[in-house]
Amino acid sequence: MKSLKVCAISALATGSLAAQGIFNVSPNDGITESLPLEFNAKLNFGYDDNVTPTVRANRGDSASYTSLSVGANYLNLGPQTNVDFNIKLGILHYLDNVENSQVKDTYSDSRGLLNISHNVSERLRFSTRNYVFYGLEPDYTYGAVNDRTNDEYLFFSTDNSVGYKWTERLGTYTGVKYDTLNYDSNDSRNDRQNFTAYNQFRYVLSPQAVGTLDYRYRFTDVKGGLDSDNHKVLVGTEYRINRTAVLVAKAGVQYRKVKTRDAQTDPTFEVGYQQRVNNQFRVRGSIAYDVNDYGTSFFGSNFENNRAFRFSLAGDYHLSQQLFFTGGVNYVANEYYGGRPDDEVDVFNCHIGATYQFIDNFSANVHYNYTNSNDAGDTLARDYDRNRVQAGLTYTF
C-alpha cells in the first residue's frame, strides 16, 4: 500500500505539469493550501513607448493608457476533489491617438481558467484543465503566441484526461486536448486549431520519483499555410525534491509531417520546476524545445515550421504582510524555415513589479515590462525594443 499512496500523492502533486504540458497558466500552481473565493477590481494607468512594434511604418509610436478589470480567484484542495478557478474581465484604453489607422482605442484584456481534478477512488482519477484568453498581449510563459499582435486574438484550450492505477506502481493518464487560436482580422492567416490525443505511462521508481513515458499525436489545422501531423515520444521523470518542490524533465523525438512535404524527425524536450521555498518566496521555471506551427504566416511569407526554444523563470516574494514583489524573464528563440528563405527571431521579455497594501482591502502597485525582439534580417519586421510602465490601485473583497 505504501507504493500506491506514493503514486497517488505524486499524481496529485504533479498532475498539472503532466497533463497540461510544460507551460502552466494558473497563478495558483504550486500553492499547497486552499484559498477562499476572493474578488478584486483594478484600475491602472501606464505608458507604452512602442504601441505597434511589428508595424515598420509606425514603429516607435508611444501612448499613455488606462486599464480597468474585475476578477475572482478560488482554490480548493480537498481529499477527493481539487478546484482551481481564476477569472479576469478587463479592458485597455489608449488615451493618445496612435498614428496607425488599424489600431483601435480600446481592447479587451480578459482571461479565465478552470481546473478540476477528482479522485473517484484510489485507482481512478478524472482531470480537466481549461483556459481562455481574449486580448492583445502574448503570454510568453504559456507559449501560444510568439510576439506582440496588432489584432485581438482568442485563445482557448481544454485538456481532459483519465488517470488509472493498474498496479501499486504502474499508472496511466489518457486524454484529449483541443486548443484554438483565432485573430480578429489582419492576422487571421495565423489562425490555428490543434487536436491532440495522448497517453502517459507512469511508474513509481522511489518514494520521490516517478518515471514517465509519453506518446502524443497532434493534428494542426493551419489557416495561412499547410496542415501538419505530429507524433511525439518522450521519456522522463517527475521528481519530488521535497514537499513543496517538484521537477519534471522529459526528452524524446518528434516525427512531423507537413502536408505535401517530406516528413522530418527532430529532438524535443521539456523541463518544468516549481517550488514554494518558504511562506514568503515562490519560484517557477520551464524550458522547452519543439517544432510547431505557431506564428508561421506573415504578409508574403508563409513558413512550414517554427523550431522554437522557450525559457521562462518567474518568482514572487512577500517581504511582509503588506509588501510583495514579482518578477520574471522569458526568452523565445524562433527559427522559421520551409517554403521561404529561413529567418530567426529571438524575443526577450522581462518584468518586475511591487504591490503594497496600505489599508485593508486596498493596495497600490507599480510594474515595469521590457521586450526586445531581434530579427536576424528584419525581413519579418520583428526588430524592436519596447518599454511599458504602469501604476494603479486594487480593491479586494
Helices and strands as residue ranges (DSSP letters): H 2-20, E 35-48, G 56-58, E 63-77, E 81-94, E 106-108, E 110-119, E 124-135, E 153-165, E 170-183, G 186-190, E 192-204, E 209-222, E 228-242, E 245-258, E 264-276, E 281-292, E 297-298, E 301-302, E 305-318, E 323-337, E 343-359, E 362-375, E 384-396
